Amino acid sequence: MNTTLEIKDLNFAYSTNQILEDVSLELNEGECLGLIGSNGCGKTTFLNCILDELKPSGKVIFLGEQMQSSSLKQRKQIGIVPDDDMLLDYLTMEELLRFVGLEYGMSLESCNEQIDYWLEKFDMTENRNRIIKFFSHGMKKKTQIIAGILSSPKLLIIDEPTNGLDVETIYALRGILNELKGKGTAIIICTHILEFAEKTCDRIVILNHKKMSSSISTNELKYGELEKIFLNYIKAGA
């Protein structure tokens, strides 16, 4: 199995405040990794370090090359779904998705095909020509997710994927993420919802007080066991 993302000895500090210390992990193609931790533990900082938006020490290797925020080649192979729902909300949903797809280098024909496919998957076809400004929070989240996966990225990073989504959509989202994994997409999910992480991810890591836990295989977890492991890890590192 090919390695999509390799992180070696990652360290980052704001002035004298150390945020990440000696973080290392690997993520293979078609694998989903869950990142969990308390508020303010450094999860968003870690994601920004991966994307080279912040400049840590250590190495972040993406598809065999050092990650560089200036590399359009790399950017076009990464899908990002942020926690907020900021969008170009003066556009219709279809206009926004077509803009994103073309920016990622998709042909117009392929872009339109993928828009049709994912709108149907997310039950959003009837909303394609509505102005995003008037969408609910959940509808904006769906739009963000579709924009993130439209170009079939090699790496997908999702921050709090369930925010604003109803139970039916959360269930459908797990199936969609499995579909992407089957196509070789490596996925990082940052979430506070332990049940979603446990049911969706292949492995889970906990970030606490600068350190990252070793990977926890979800196949080896009993139902609800992750909560106990998480609380014990947080308590031990406090």
N, C-alpha and C positions, 0 to 999 in steps of 0.2 A: 504494500500500500504506500502510495507516494505522500510525502510530507508537504502540506500546504503552507504551514506557518511554524517557524521555529524561533523561540525566544530564549536567549542565553544571558544569564547574569544581568538582568535588567535592574537598574537603579535610577531613582529619580528623587530630587528634593527641590522644594521651593525655598530658596535661601538656605537656612540651617534646618528647615523642617523636612526630615526624611519621610517620603511618602511610600516609596517602594524600595525594597531591599532584596537583592539577589533572587529575583523572580525568574524562573526558567520553566518552560513547558513546550510541548509539541502538539500540533493539531494536524491530523491526517485528512486527506480528501474524503468526503462522505461521512465525516464525523461531527457530532454536535457536542460542544463543551459548554457547560453551565458555569457561570461566575456569580457567586453569591457573597454577601458580606453586609455588615451594618452600614447605616448612613454615614457618609464621610470617611469611609475606610480606604478610599482610593480607587474604586472601580472605574469611574469615569476618567480619572487620570491615567489608569492603566490602558484603557481603550485609546486615549489620545496618544499615549506613547507608542502603542502598536502602529497607529496610523502616521507616526512621525510628525504629528501636530505639535507635540512636545518633544524635546530633545533629551532622551535619557542616555545614560551610559549603558554599555552592553550591546547586544546585537538583536535585531528583529529581521529575520530572513523570511521573505515571502516568495514562494515559488522559486527558491534557489538564489534569490538576489536580496541584497540589503534593502529594507523598506525605505522609500524616499517619497516624501509628500509631494515633491515636484514632478514625480514620474507619472505622466498621463497613462502610460502602458499599465502600470500597477493600479492606478485609480480606476481604470475602466474594468478591472477584474474584481473590484471590491464593492459590495452592496452595503449600505449603511442605513439603519432605521433608528433614528434618535429617540430619546424619551419625550421630548417636547413635540407639539403638533404644529410647529411653524412651517407653513407652506406658502407657495405663491398663490394666495387665496383669491386673487382676482381672475384666475384662470378657471376654466372648467376642468373636471377631473381628467377627461380625455386629452385636453390640451397640455396639461401638466405632464402626464405620463408620456405623451409623444415627445415632448421637449426633453424629458429625462432620457428616453430611449435613444433618441438621435444624438444627444450629447455623449452617450456611452458608445457611439459608433455603430449602432444597429441600423440596418437598412430600413427604409420606410415600410416595406412589405412585412419584414420580420417583426418590426415594432408593432404594427397594427395587429398582426396575428397574436402576439403575446399579450397585448392589451385586451383583446377580445377574450383570450383564454383565462387570464387572471381575474378579469371583471366577473366572469361567470363563476369562477371558483369561489370568489368572495361575495357572491350575490350582490354585485354592485352595478350590473349592466344598465339598469334603469336610471342610474345616477350619473352616467358618463358625461352628460351634457349640462349638469348642474354646476353652478359656481361654487367653488370649494369654501368660500367665505361663509356660506350658509349650511355647511355640513356640521353634524354633531361631532363631539370629540371622538367617538368610536369610528365614525365614517372617515375622519381625518387620519386616524391610526391605520385603518385599512388602506387608505391611499398611500400612506408612507410605506407600508409593507410591500404593496405592489410595486411602487417605485424602486424599492430596494432589491427586489428579486427579478425585475422585468428583464434584465439583460443576462440572466443565468450566471451570476458572479461565481468566481472560484472561492471567494471568502465572503460570508455574510455576517455582519455584526448587528445584533438587535439589542437595544437597550429598553428594558421593561416592555416586552412585546404584548402583554395582556392588558395594559392600561387602556381603559375605555371600551374594551371588547366585552360582548355578552358571552354567556356560557357556550352557546352554539358556535360562535365564531372562534372561540378559544379551542374548542374541540376540532374544528375544521383546520385551524392553524397548525395543530400538531401533525395532522395528516399532510398538509402542504410542506412542512419542514422535512418530513420523512421523504416526500417526493423529491425535494431538492437534494437531500443526502444521497438518494439513489442515483442522481445525475452527477455526483461527485463534489457537490458544494460542501465546503467546510463551514461550520456555523459556530459562532460564539453568542451565547445568550446571557445577558446580564439581567438578573431578576431578583425581586424580593419574594416572589411566590414560589415557595419550596416545592409544593406539589406539582406545579407546572414543570419546574426543572427536573424533578424526579421522574416524571412521566415522559419527558421530551428528550432529555440529554443522554448521551452515552456515558459521559464522565462529568464530574462536578468538582470544582476547586473552590475553596473558601479563602477570601482575602481578609486579613485582620492584622492591624498593627504592623504594617509594612510587609508582612510575610504572607506567602501563599501556601496553602496546605498541599500535600500530595494529592493526586487525582483519586477520586472516589468513583468506582464503577457502579452505575445504577443497576446493573444486572445482579449485583451482589447485595443490594439493599432490600430489606423487608419494608413493606408499606409503612410510611410514616417515620422510618428510622432516621431519615436525613435530618429531621428537626432536632432530634437528640444529639446527633453528631455535630450539627452546626452550633448548638448552644454550648456544648462541652468545649468545642474548639475556641469559641469566642471567650468563654469563661477562663480557659487555660491561658489565653494570650492577653487577658486584661491586665 
